[in-house]
Amino acid sequence: MSNRETDAEYDTDRNVDADVDPNPYERGKWLSGIIALIGAWMIVQSFLFDMVASQFWNDIIVGALLLVAGGYNYSRRGNDKVGSVGAAAVAALVGLWLIAAPFMFGWDAGATEATNPLVFWNDIVVGLITFALGAFSAYAARDQKKEARRLGRET
């Protein structure tokens, strides 16, 4: 436990000028890191599982988008800036796409029939997690921006 009782004492210990840094405590950094890790997982799992070409490229593109969006927000939040609402919203939308895509490329899709049901369920579960994390991250970033503007900090 910390013996600091106020944010000002924490700022003094970290040598942070709270009037300049809109996100001095790097809030939301872990959310962005998890989104980037999910993107990396989507790329890796594309090479691990047997899947058709359409699913393979879908997962590679989705993984790259998540890796970039999560990495960008991780970098912003790690530099005491407020995360980008747009990047977090992209992650949430990509999560929704991941939930829908297996039904388009799924077991009964004819020419794009899945060869591995594990890929089908992986995309759905990862999509649900990504949507939840991306939506919450966008909500948190929006609130942090409002708070920073209210306190007169640059964003």
C-alpha positions in Angstrom: 0.0 0.0 0.0 1.1 3.5 -0.6 1.4 6.1 2.1 0.3 8.8 -0.3 -3.1 10.2 0.4 -3.7 12.5 -2.6 -3.0 12.6 -6.3 -0.8 15.6 -5.7 1.5 13.6 -3.4 1.7 10.9 -6.1 2.5 13.5 -8.7 5.2 14.9 -6.5 6.8 11.5 -6.1 6.7 10.8 -9.9 7.8 14.3 -10.7 4.7 14.8 -12.8 3.2 18.1 -13.7 -0.5 17.3 -13.5 -1.4 20.6 -15.2 0.2 19.4 -18.4 -0.3 15.6 -18.5 -3.9 14.7 -19.4 -3.4 11.1 -18.2 -0.6 11.2 -15.6 -1.5 7.7 -14.2 -1.6 5.9 -17.6 -5.2 4.8 -17.1 -6.4 2.3 -19.6 -3.0 1.3 -20.7 -3.6 -2.4 -19.8 -6.8 -2.5 -21.9 -4.9 -1.3 -25.0 -2.1 -3.9 -24.3 -4.6 -6.7 -24.2 -6.2 -5.6 -27.5 -2.8 -5.6 -29.1 -2.0 -9.1 -27.7 -5.4 -10.3 -29.1 -4.3 -9.0 -32.5 -1.0 -10.9 -32.2 -2.9 -14.0 -31.2 -5.1 -13.7 -34.3 -2.1 -13.6 -36.5 -0.4 -16.5 -34.8 -3.5 -18.7 -34.7 -3.8 -18.2 -38.5 -0.7 -20.2 -38.9 -1.5 -22.8 -36.2 -4.9 -23.9 -37.4 -5.9 -25.5 -40.6 -8.3 -23.1 -42.4 -9.4 -22.0 -45.8 -7.8 -19.0 -47.5 -10.6 -16.6 -46.9 -10.6 -17.3 -43.1 -6.8 -17.2 -43.1 -6.6 -13.7 -44.7 -9.6 -12.5 -42.6 -7.8 -13.4 -39.4 -4.5 -11.9 -40.6 -6.1 -8.6 -41.5 -8.2 -8.5 -38.3 -5.1 -9.3 -36.2 -3.1 -6.6 -37.9 -5.9 -4.0 -37.3 -6.1 -5.0 -33.6 -2.3 -5.0 -33.2 -2.1 -1.5 -34.7 -5.1 0.0 -32.8 -4.1 -1.6 -29.5 -0.4 -0.7 -29.9 -1.3 2.9 -30.8 -3.4 3.4 -27.7 -0.9 1.6 -25.5 1.8 4.0 -26.7 -0.5 7.1 -26.2 -1.5 6.0 -22.7 2.0 5.0 -21.8 3.2 8.6 -22.7 0.7 10.1 -20.2 -1.8 11.0 -23.0 -5.5 10.1 -23.2 -6.2 7.1 -25.4 -7.8 7.6 -28.9 -11.5 7.0 -28.9 -11.3 6.3 -32.6 -8.7 3.5 -32.2 -10.7 1.9 -29.4 -13.9 2.1 -31.5 -12.0 0.4 -34.4 -11.2 -2.4 -32.0 -14.8 -2.7 -30.9 -16.0 -2.8 -34.5 -13.4 -5.4 -35.5 -14.7 -7.4 -32.6 -18.2 -7.3 -34.0 -16.8 -8.4 -37.4 -15.1 -11.3 -35.8 -18.4 -12.5 -34.3 -20.1 -12.2 -37.7 -17.3 -13.5 -39.9 -17.4 -17.2 -38.8 -21.0 -17.4 -39.9 -20.0 -16.1 -43.4 -17.0 -18.3 -43.6 -18.5 -21.1 -41.4 -19.2 -24.7 -41.7 -22.0 -24.5 -44.2 -20.7 -21.7 -46.4 -20.0 -23.9 -49.4 -16.8 -23.0 -51.2 -15.4 -21.3 -48.0 -16.3 -24.2 -45.8 -14.3 -24.3 -42.6 -12.0 -27.3 -42.1 -11.6 -26.8 -38.4 -14.5 -26.0 -36.0 -12.0 -24.7 -33.5 -11.3 -21.7 -35.8 -15.0 -21.0 -35.9 -15.3 -20.8 -32.1 -12.0 -19.1 -31.6 -13.2 -16.2 -33.8 -16.5 -15.9 -32.0 -15.0 -16.0 -28.5 -12.1 -13.6 -29.4 -14.7 -11.3 -31.1 -16.8 -11.1 -28.0 -13.8 -10.3 -25.8 -12.4 -7.8 -28.3 -15.8 -6.0 -28.6 -16.1 -5.7 -24.8 -12.6 -4.5 -24.3 -12.7 -2.1 -27.3 -16.1 -0.6 -26.3 -15.0 -0.1 -22.7 -11.7 1.4 -23.8 -13.5 3.9 -26.0 -15.9 4.7 -23.2 -13.0 5.2 -20.8 -11.0 7.3 -23.3 -14.0 9.5 -23.9 -14.4 10.1 -20.1 -10.7 10.9 -19.7 -10.9 13.4 -22.5 -13.9 15.1 -20.9 -12.1 15.2 -17.5 -8.9 16.5 -19.1 -10.8 19.3 -20.9 -12.6 20.2 -17.6 -9.3 20.4 -15.8 -7.7 22.5 -18.6 -5.2 19.9 -19.5 -4.2 19.4 -23.1 -5.3 16.2 -24.8 
